[in-house]
Amino acid sequence: MLELIGRSLAIGIVATALLDLWALFLNRAFGIPLANWAAIGRWFAHLPRGRFAHDTIADTAPVTNERAIGWVMHYLIGALFAAVLLSIWGLDWARNPTLLPALIVGIVTVGCGWFILQPGMGFGLAAGKRPNAGQIRLVGLVNHVVFGLGLWLAALLMR
């Protein structure tokens, strides 16, 4: 169990950091906006208060340290997704990583943003209420492929 936790944390954090570097590249090279970690932190901070869905997260009351909450949750969820990968394919996958399982997890996890986070923040299913919904979906999918590649590369580095 300790090995699962340790590897999940290490692989998930490295993969998430690679995703963040990718997002920074997209921002600098193409002007793709970076994630608003304060808004995401606000959404997470309102969950224990019983509020899952918001008309728009921007109109919801701010929360102390919401940006830090957003960043921490971003990395914890990256580690959780790594734990899902290791729980399905086993610790042997981490000792001898292959690309396909990591890509599957990366691609499937885009659904969490599309079907949980974005509707909860008031943006609709798969950002359907946003004027640039197609771009948001495409960037989200590509980002999660990069995250999947990051899971695989992190596991390769740590084997």
N, C-alpha and C positions, 0 to 999 in steps of 0.2 A: 504494500500500500504506500509506503514512504517513497519507493522508487517511482510509482505512478504519479504521486503528487509532485515530487521533485522534477521529473522529466516534463510533466505537464506545465509546470511553472516556467521552466527554462525554455522549452520549445515554444510555448505560447507567447512568452515575452519577446523572444527573438523574432518570431514571425510577425508579431504586432509592430515591433520597431521597424521591421522591413516595410510593412504596410505604410507606416507613417512616413518613412523616407520616400516611398513611391508617391504618396499624396503630396508631399512637399515638391517633388519633381513635377507632378502634374500642375501644381499651382504656379510654379515658377516658369515652366515651359509653355503652358497653355492657358493659364489664368483660371483653372478649375478651382473653385472655392474650397478652402479647407473646412473640415468638420467644425461645427460650432460646439465645442466641448462644454461650454457653460450651459447651453440649452439642453444638451443631452444629460448633463449632471442635474439640471433642474428637473427633468423628467424622472430620472432615477430617484431623486430626493423626495418627490411627491408620491412615489409608490407606497412607502410605509404609511403614508397618510391616507391611503385608500383611494388615491386618484391615479387611474391608469390612463384615461383618455382626456385630452385637452382640445378645446376648440382650436387653439393655436398656442403652442408653448411660449411664444413671445408675450402673450397676454397673461400668462400665469405668474403668480407672485415669485419674485426671485428668492433664492435660497443662499444662505451663507456658504461660501466655498464651493459653489456649484461647478465652477470650471475644474477645480481639483477633483471633485466627485466624478465628473465626466471622464477625466483622464484615468483615474483609478479604475473605474468600471470598464473602460475600454481595454485596459491591460488585463484585468481579471477575467473578462469575457474571452479574450484571446487565450488565456490559460485554460479556461473552461472548455473552449472548443478543442484545444489540444488534448485535454482529458477525455473528451468524447472520442476523438480519433484513437487514442491509446486504449480506451475501454472497448471499442469495437474491434480493432485490429490487433490489440495486445501489445505488451511490452516488447515482444520480439520484433514488431514493426519498428520500434524506436532503435533497436539494436542493429537492424538491417533495413533501413527505410527505403520504400519505393514511392514513386511519384503519384500513382493513381489514387491510393487512399487519401493522401493529403489534398489532392485536387478535388476529390469528391466532397470532403469535409469543407473545403474552402467555398466551393460553389453552392452547396446546400445551405451553408450558414448565411448566405445573402438573404435568404428568406426571413431571418430574424429581423433584419432591418426593414424589409419590404412589408412584412405582415404583423410585426409587433411594434417596433420603434416608430416608424414613420406614421402609421395610423394613430398610435398613442400620442404623438406630438401634434396631431391635427393636420398632417400632410396627406392623409388618405392612404389607401392600399398602394404599395409600391410608389409612393409620392404622387399619386394620381391627382391630387389637388394643386400640385405645383405647376407653374407655367412651363417649366423645363423638365417635366417628368421623364421623358425619354432619355435625356442626358443623365439625369440622376440615376436611373435604372442601369444604363450602360456603364457609367463610372462605378456604381456599386458592384456590378457583376465583375468587371475587370479588377477592381480592388480585392474582391474576395478570391479571385483566381491568384492574384499576387500573394494574398495571405496563405493560400494553399501551397504555393511554391515556397513561401517562407517556412511553413511547417516542415516541409520536406528538407529544405536546406538546413534549417536549425537542427533537425534530427541527424542529418549527415555530419554536421559539425560536432555533435555531441556523442556520437557513437563510440 
